[in-house]
């Protein structure tokens, strides 16, 4: 696993029937790690702010963040559930699971922040359920996705739809990646 990151999984039940699963990550941030990974110019601009955030009110050496979802990628990867189950019920259960994990994990080292990330807004009451659980919504940049035009039949059609500036960048990026190899890995290679 990645340094400072651990994983938790939860099964959500309706009665005795499993109806969903949750994928959670706990990320430990330390001042030493932040200083090491931030460039000197960034460190100067955000250094004192980041230090206050990471050390928190207790003045500790770091913080732990419990996240439902994947902190390394965008998308709805934190909760998967049966379509027949009410979304509001799922988020009510998710809030309870997050609090239970926070309580258990904080016996060893406090969880400073909890996030449920990247779920799409819907007319159901899940956002109200999250607010009742003490969560607040945050604005995030949209996913980097492209709507495919029906006139694009090959990659060059897509390139031609770009402005000259971006078409040139795409060609340079593809040229740099020509030596990359795409292949399927076997179980033995993944486990190593």
Secondary structure, DSSP 8 states (H G I E B T S, - for coil): --TTEEEEEEEEEETTEEEEEEEEEEEEEEHHHHHHHS-HHHHHHHHHHHHHHHHTTTT-SEEEEEEES-TTS-SS-SEEE-TTS-HHHHHHHHHHHHHHHHHHHTTTS---EEEE------SSTHHHHHHHTT---------------TT--SHHHHHHHS-HHHHHHHHHHHHHTTT-------HHHHH-
